[in-house]
Amino acid sequence: MNQHYVETLLTNLETYKTTGCETELLEFFNTHIEDLKTWLSNDESGLEMRFGQTLYMTLLDTDLAPGTPLETYGNLSKNIFVHLVKGSNLATSYAMGLKAISKSGAYSDVLANALLQVVDQLNA
């Protein structure tokens, strides 16, 4: 993994609403997800936590929900989130939060169901 590309991915995830969705970059990291996870687990600068939080926020973004023009970006983000968070100390907290949010009625049924799928994936 190249730190520049990892930081570029994080920056894109944090700014996609203003700079645009870089789907190709997400696809690359989806293909190399285990390498990214290993690299982040060895990084001591706090990028792993930032990735988790940033990807969590993409899950809640209605613009990235199933059935939207940016669904592909949302699905790629969701996949990376699940792979990075599953089995971590924060997986249970994220799952509980997503479950509560999905049941809150604040989101459409489609997005609420997508959040529940993430919960199932984190708990599997």
C-alpha positions in Angstrom: 0.0 0.0 0.0 1.1 3.5 -0.8 0.4 6.0 1.9 -0.3 8.7 -0.7 -3.1 6.6 -2.3 -4.5 5.7 1.1 -4.7 9.3 2.1 -6.1 10.2 -1.3 -8.9 7.7 -0.7 -9.6 9.1 2.7 -9.7 12.6 1.4 -12.1 11.6 -1.4 -14.4 9.9 1.1 -14.4 13.0 3.3 -15.0 15.4 0.4 -17.0 13.5 -2.2 -20.0 15.9 -1.9 -17.9 18.8 -3.0 -15.2 17.2 -5.2 -17.1 14.3 -6.7 -17.1 10.5 -6.3 -13.9 8.8 -7.3 -15.4 5.3 -7.9 -12.3 4.0 -9.5 -10.2 4.6 -6.4 -12.8 2.8 -4.3 -12.9 -0.1 -6.7 -9.1 -0.4 -6.4 -9.2 -0.5 -2.6 -12.1 -3.0 -2.7 -10.0 -5.3 -4.8 -7.1 -4.9 -2.3 -9.2 -4.7 0.9 -7.0 -7.0 2.9 -3.9 -5.1 2.1 -5.6 -1.8 3.1 -6.8 -3.4 6.4 -3.3 -4.6 7.2 -1.8 -1.3 6.3 -4.3 0.6 8.4 -3.8 -1.7 11.4 -0.1 -1.0 11.3 -0.5 2.8 10.9 0.0 4.8 14.0 -1.2 8.2 12.8 -4.9 7.5 13.4 -6.0 6.9 9.9 -7.8 3.7 10.8 -10.2 5.5 13.1 -10.7 8.3 10.6 -11.5 5.7 7.9 -14.1 4.0 10.1 -15.8 7.2 11.0 -15.8 8.6 7.5 -17.1 5.3 6.0 -19.8 5.2 8.7 -21.0 8.6 7.6 -21.2 7.4 3.9 -23.6 4.7 5.1 -26.0 7.3 6.5 -25.9 9.5 3.4 -29.2 9.4 1.5 -27.4 10.5 -1.7 -25.5 7.2 -1.7 -28.5 5.0 -0.8 -29.7 2.1 -3.0 -31.6 3.3 -6.0 -29.8 6.6 -6.2 -27.4 7.7 -9.0 -24.5 7.4 -6.6 -25.5 3.9 -5.4 -22.3 2.3 -6.7 -20.1 4.7 -4.7 -22.3 3.9 -1.6 -22.0 0.2 -2.1 -18.2 0.3 -2.5 -18.0 2.4 0.6 -20.2 0.0 2.5 -18.1 -2.9 1.5 -14.9 -1.3 2.6 -16.5 -0.3 5.9 -17.7 -3.8 6.7 -14.3 -5.3 5.9 -12.4 -2.7 7.9 -14.7 -2.7 10.9 -15.8 -6.3 11.2 -14.0 -8.1 14.0 -12.7 -4.8 15.5 -13.4 -3.4 18.9 -15.8 -0.9 17.4 -17.9 -3.4 15.4 -20.5 -3.9 18.1 -20.8 -0.2 18.7 -21.2 0.6 15.0 -23.8 -2.3 14.7 -25.8 -1.0 17.6 -25.8 2.5 16.3 -26.8 1.5 12.8 -29.6 -0.7 14.1 -31.0 2.1 16.2 -30.8 4.6 13.3 -32.5 2.1 11.0 -35.4 1.7 13.4 -35.7 5.4 14.1 -37.9 6.1 11.1 -35.6 8.9 9.9 -34.6 7.0 6.7 -36.5 5.5 3.9 -37.3 1.8 4.1 -34.7 1.1 1.4 -31.9 2.8 3.3 -33.0 1.4 6.6 -32.9 -2.1 5.2 -29.5 -1.4 3.7 -28.3 -0.3 7.2 -29.7 -3.5 8.7 -27.8 -5.5 6.1 -24.6 -3.9 7.3 -25.5 -4.8 10.9 -26.0 -8.4 9.9 -22.6 -8.4 8.1 -20.9 -6.9 11.1 -22.5 -9.5 13.4 -21.8 -12.5 11.2 
